Amino acid sequence: MTDHNHDCGHDHDHDHEEEEFDTIILTDDEGHDHEFLHLDTLEVDGSTYFVLLPITEEESVDEDADEAIILKLGHDAEGNEMLLDIEDDDEWEKVADAWENMEEDE
C-alpha cells in the first residue's frame, strides 16, 4: 500500500510535532465503512475501551457530531477483536468519567 500523505501538495512548514492520532475504520451492520480518529484507549475495571471521533468524507473532524464516542473492546464468537457499544448506563458513565479525568490531568 502506498502512503500518499507526503504528496499532498501543501506547505510543510507547519509543526509535525502535533499529536497524531491513528485512524480506525469500522463497518456497521449494513456493511458501510465509517472512519474515526482513535483519540485514546482506556482501561477501566479490567476492560479496554476506545475513544473515537467521527471523521467526515472530507477527511475533517465532523463538527456536527455530538462528541467522541466510546466503544468497548470485545471478541466475537471466533475470538476476533471487535468494538462494541456500551449498553450499560453505569458502565458508560464510569468510562466517560475516567476519560474526562484523564483529559483534565494532561
C-alpha positions as CSV (number, residue, x, y, z in Angstrom):
1,M,0.0,0.0,0.0
2,T,1.4,3.4,-0.9
3,D,1.5,6.2,1.5
4,H,0.2,9.4,-0.2
5,N,0.5,11.6,2.9
6,H,3.7,13.3,1.8
7,D,2.5,14.1,-1.7
8,C,-0.4,16.2,-0.6
9,G,0.9,19.4,-2.2
10,H,0.7,21.7,0.9
11,D,3.4,23.7,2.6
12,H,5.3,21.5,5.1
13,D,6.4,24.4,7.3
14,H,3.8,23.6,9.9
15,D,4.6,21.7,13.1
16,H,4.6,17.9,12.6
17,E,5.2,17.5,16.4
18,E,1.4,17.9,16.9
19,E,-0.2,14.9,18.4
20,E,-1.2,12.5,15.7
21,F,-4.0,10.0,16.0
22,D,-4.5,6.7,14.4
23,T,-7.4,6.3,12.1
24,I,-9.8,3.4,12.6
25,I,-12.3,2.2,10.0
26,L,-15.4,0.5,11.4
27,T,-18.0,-1.4,9.4
28,D,-21.6,-1.1,10.5
29,D,-24.3,-3.7,10.4
30,E,-25.2,-2.7,6.8
31,G,-21.7,-3.0,5.6
32,H,-20.9,0.7,5.4
33,D,-17.4,1.8,6.5
34,H,-17.1,4.7,8.9
35,E,-13.7,6.4,9.7
36,F,-12.8,7.6,13.2
37,L,-9.8,9.2,14.9
38,H,-8.6,7.0,17.7
39,L,-8.2,9.6,20.5
40,D,-7.4,7.4,23.4
41,T,-7.5,3.9,24.9
42,L,-8.8,3.5,28.5
43,E,-8.5,0.6,30.9
44,V,-11.5,0.6,33.3
45,D,-12.3,-2.3,35.7
46,G,-10.2,-4.8,33.6
47,S,-11.9,-3.9,30.3
48,T,-10.4,-1.9,27.4
49,Y,-12.3,1.0,25.8
50,F,-11.5,3.1,22.7
51,V,-12.4,6.8,22.5
52,L,-13.2,7.6,18.9
53,L,-14.1,10.8,17.0
54,P,-16.0,10.5,13.7
55,I,-14.4,11.8,10.5
56,T,-16.5,13.0,7.5
57,E,-15.8,12.2,3.9
58,E,-13.8,15.4,3.5
59,E,-11.3,13.9,6.0
60,S,-12.0,16.5,8.6
61,V,-13.4,16.1,12.0
62,D,-17.2,16.2,11.9
63,E,-18.1,19.4,13.8
64,D,-21.8,18.3,13.8
65,A,-21.1,15.1,15.6
66,D,-22.1,15.2,19.3
67,E,-18.7,14.3,20.6
68,A,-16.3,11.5,20.8
69,I,-17.8,8.0,21.1
70,I,-16.6,5.3,23.5
71,L,-16.6,1.7,22.4
72,K,-15.7,-1.4,24.4
73,L,-13.1,-3.8,23.0
74,G,-14.6,-7.3,22.9
75,H,-14.4,-10.5,20.9
76,D,-16.7,-12.3,18.5
77,A,-17.5,-16.0,18.6
78,E,-14.3,-16.8,16.7
79,G,-12.2,-14.8,19.2
80,N,-11.6,-11.9,16.8
81,E,-11.4,-8.4,18.3
82,M,-14.3,-6.2,17.8
83,L,-15.6,-2.9,19.2
84,L,-19.0,-3.0,21.0
85,D,-21.4,-0.3,22.1
86,I,-21.6,0.1,25.8
87,E,-25.2,-0.8,26.7
88,D,-25.0,-0.4,30.4
89,D,-25.5,3.2,31.6
90,D,-23.5,2.8,34.7
91,E,-20.6,1.3,32.8
92,W,-20.7,4.1,30.2
93,E,-20.7,6.8,33.0
94,K,-17.7,5.2,34.7
95,V,-15.7,5.1,31.4
96,A,-16.8,8.6,30.4
97,D,-15.7,9.9,33.8
98,A,-12.4,8.1,33.6
99,W,-11.7,9.7,30.2
100,E,-12.7,13.2,31.4
101,N,-10.4,12.8,34.4
102,M,-7.5,11.8,32.0
103,E,-8.2,14.8,29.8
104,E,-8.1,17.2,32.8
105,D,-4.8,15.7,34.0
106,E,-3.0,16.4,30.7
